[in-house]
Amino acid sequence: MGRELKHKEHLECVRNSHGIVIKKACMSCERKFYIDGVRRCGRTGKKVEARKVCEHWELSSGLKNAGKIRN
């Protein structure tokens, strides 16, 4: 938890189970939450920025289903 967030010039990308490419960053993390419109980290409580990522990143549940066909 004491590690610093790293600014990455070129974001790493991952594919979800439906083949959709997702940028690996705080903006797509399951642990993020909002307080008064400010995005915060669920582990540290700190304000996060879109182009930063930590080692605890986990794909958000909404993005896990991106590209899924609705019935």
C-alpha positions, 0 to 999 in steps of 0.5 A: 500500500505504501508504493507510489503510483507510477505515471506511464507515458504509454499505458499498458492495455489488456483485453477483457473476455469479449476481446475489447481492449482496455487501458490499464490505469486507475480510471478502469480499476474496480477499486476506484470510487467517487466522492463529490465528483473526485475519483479516489483509490479504494486502497489509499483514499488518495485522488487518482488521475487517469494516466496512473496505475498501481500494482493492485489494479483490477479490471472493473466489473463494468469493463469486464462485460464491455462488448457482451451481447445483451439478450 
